[in-house]
Amino acid sequence: MAQVLCLGVLFCAQTHEPLKISERTRQPNLNVSTSRKGRLNRLLKPHKLNIEVSPHRAVSAVRLMRIELGGAFADLLNDKGKGSGDNEMAYVERTLGFCTRELKDQDLRLVTDIVGGTIRWRRYLDHLIISLCHDKNTYKSLEPLLLQILRIGFYEIVKLNMPPYAVVDENVRLAKTALRPGAGNMVNGILRKLVLLKEGKSLPLPKVEGDDRAQARALATLYSHPVWMVRRWTKYLGQEEAINLMIWNNNDPSFSLRANHRRGVSRAALVTRLNELKVPHQISLHLQEFVRIKTGLQTVIQAGLLREGLCSVQDESAGLVVSVMDPQPGESIVDCCAAPGGKTLYMASHLNGQGMVFAVDINKGRLRILKETAKSHHVDGVITTIHADLRTLVNNSPVKSNKVLLDAPCSGLGVLSKRADLRWNRKLEDMEQLKNLQDELLDAASLLVNPGGVLVYSTCSIDPGENDERVAAFLLRHPEFHIDPVDRYVPADFVTDNGFYLSNPVKHSLDGAFAARLIRAL
Ligand SMILES: C[S@@+](CC[C@H](N)C(=O)[O-])C[C@H]1O[C@@H](n2cnc3c(N)ncnc32)[C@H](O)[C@@H]1O
């Protein structure tokens, strides 16, 4: 322990109401109480207010454009549940040239559904849009906002089964107001064609037939995933399992909350709070601090439970990786790729104030988030952050630990239901680069393990190339390590034939995650 404590010194550780409108499109009443700077600025500046355009569609269209152009994440929520931006409506005004009325809670839920769903179903929706345009060139020449409006309309009609003619009218109005009358006419024509085809049960969808490639292309469209993922999963899992996985990825994600007992919050207390907030929940079958919720995350966020550190959003699949680590009071643990800190914080809570988790990460910003969260979780006394590239850090380090976690950067193929946009951002080429990085990080992490000590390698991927194959390649390079089967640490249902931990989204209704326990010979 003393040796590991040196690590921090050696490597410069950083110790530890809706607006009142007098007349349509005129300036809103300024007697609106608001604490948010963005909203206040908007009120003080002259602006155009349009109350005919539905706010959730305007916000969804703008958010979708920002996500596609790289300016926002599909899954980030602030404590008002209003997305990653400080003021959603300010983006709308800047992008569209007008704002709408403020979003109500039900609008916010619609924005979340529409943005997440439209992103997930993008390939499927675009296939229908292309089929209903005159030709592919018309589709290719669609301006970004018009394309997003069409995608929203298609998604609302085909996947949300919303009343079709209301959807047509609303999206036509948005296109006319935000773009020009001609754009509205185009949206009208295409959406009406779609409504007729849907009513006649004759949507132009591909058939799964022909050779492997053709079948993969058809499945990729029908279940809206990149072709390379379909081919990879068909190879590893078979077609039926691959389809089930894609269905899982396209469903609304569920979340788990971990009660923070370091803040004196037991799971029973968290359950009482969720009952008060009327958030439906289920007790975790596998981990005693965890509770699952399918809906109501925004309510939890708005109630301040996360901000106050009373609980965290953490998937049980990640909690089970910590079970594989089996952290005990008094231990010194090195967490090699720690930020933003989900596992560090959970491990730290197991230490009961005795011991230390050295949290290493190359990303300073994410490490800062870890430090701040550690404070609100009351575990900052047992966490030391180290901003470093693990690969160079270990070159200078003669120190070792008995427990080292490498939660490696990975494709995230196990968490696609939560990360709606990730499937479109990941490329096949990334897999090779990630595997090389994982090998380098495994080699580096192994240098920190004491004889007899344990190295846990984990990912949030279900891809054998990033999991079993990385461990097998590591063991060939490092015969001084051997596998310690994880059956003593996680339920038998999660243990693979090789003795590794694997959560399977379809089988366990959790994110996909992997962990291997490797012991260094004495
Ligand atoms: C999967 S995330 C870790 C998630 C974290 N363990 C948790 O539970 O919240 C991988 C992390 O590895 C970090 N990383 C990538 N390359 C690294 C390197 N060479 N050295 C240290 N950290 C690195 C990234 O910055 C990222 O935060």
The ligand as an SDF file (V2000), in Angstrom:
LIG
                    3D

 27 29  0  0  0  0  0  0  0  0999 V2000
  -14.2040    3.5630  -20.9040 C   0  0  0  0  0  0  0  0  0  0  0  0
  -13.6150    5.0880  -20.3690 S   0  0  0  0  0  0  0  0  0  0  0  0
  -13.4320    4.8050  -18.6490 C   0  0  0  0  0  0  0  0  0  0  0  0
  -14.7380    4.8740  -17.8860 C   0  0  0  0  0  0  0  0  0  0  0  0
  -14.5220    4.8610  -16.3960 C   0  0  0  0  0  0  0  0  0  0  0  0
  -13.7520    3.7330  -15.9520 N   0  0  0  0  0  0  0  0  0  0  0  0
  -15.8510    4.8750  -15.6550 C   0  0  0  0  0  0  0  0  0  0  0  0
  -16.2830    3.8340  -15.1170 O   0  0  0  0  0  0  0  0  0  0  0  0
  -16.4670    5.9460  -15.5940 O   0  0  0  0  0  0  0  0  0  0  0  0
  -11.9560    5.0510  -20.9130 C   0  0  0  0  0  0  0  0  0  0  0  0
  -11.1090    6.1740  -20.3800 C   0  0  0  0  0  0  0  0  0  0  0  0
   -9.7680    5.8990  -20.7980 O   0  0  0  0  0  0  0  0  0  0  0  0
   -9.0920    7.1350  -20.8900 C   0  0  0  0  0  0  0  0  0  0  0  0
   -7.8480    6.9090  -21.6440 N   0  0  0  0  0  0  0  0  0  0  0  0
   -7.7040    6.6870  -22.9760 C   0  0  0  0  0  0  0  0  0  0  0  0
   -6.4170    6.5160  -23.2820 N   0  0  0  0  0  0  0  0  0  0  0  0
   -5.7090    6.6240  -22.1140 C   0  0  0  0  0  0  0  0  0  0  0  0
   -4.3480    6.5630  -21.7900 C   0  0  0  0  0  0  0  0  0  0  0  0
   -3.4200    6.3520  -22.7310 N   0  0  0  0  0  0  0  0  0  0  0  0
   -3.9790    6.7330  -20.5040 N   0  0  0  0  0  0  0  0  0  0  0  0
   -4.8950    6.9700  -19.5490 C   0  0  0  0  0  0  0  0  0  0  0  0
   -6.2230    7.0590  -19.8050 N   0  0  0  0  0  0  0  0  0  0  0  0
   -6.6270    6.8820  -21.0760 C   0  0  0  0  0  0  0  0  0  0  0  0
  -10.1210    8.0240  -21.5670 C   0  0  0  0  0  0  0  0  0  0  0  0
   -9.8230    9.3780  -21.3390 O   0  0  0  0  0  0  0  0  0  0  0  0
  -11.4310    7.5710  -20.9100 C   0  0  0  0  0  0  0  0  0  0  0  0
  -11.7680    8.4230  -19.8520 O   0  0  0  0  0  0  0  0  0  0  0  0
  1  2  1  0
  2  3  1  0
  2 10  1  0
  3  4  1  0
  4  5  1  0
  5  6  1  0
  5  7  1  0
  7  8  2  0
  7  9  1  0
 10 11  1  0
 11 12  1  0
 11 26  1  0
 12 13  1  0
 13 14  1  0
 13 24  1  0
 14 15  1  0
 14 23  1  0
 15 16  2  0
 16 17  1  0
 17 18  1  0
 17 23  2  0
 18 19  1  0
 18 20  2  0
 20 21  1  0
 21 22  2  0
 22 23  1  0
 24 25  1  0
 24 26  1  0
 26 27  1  0
M  CHG  2   2   1   9  -1
M  END
$$$$
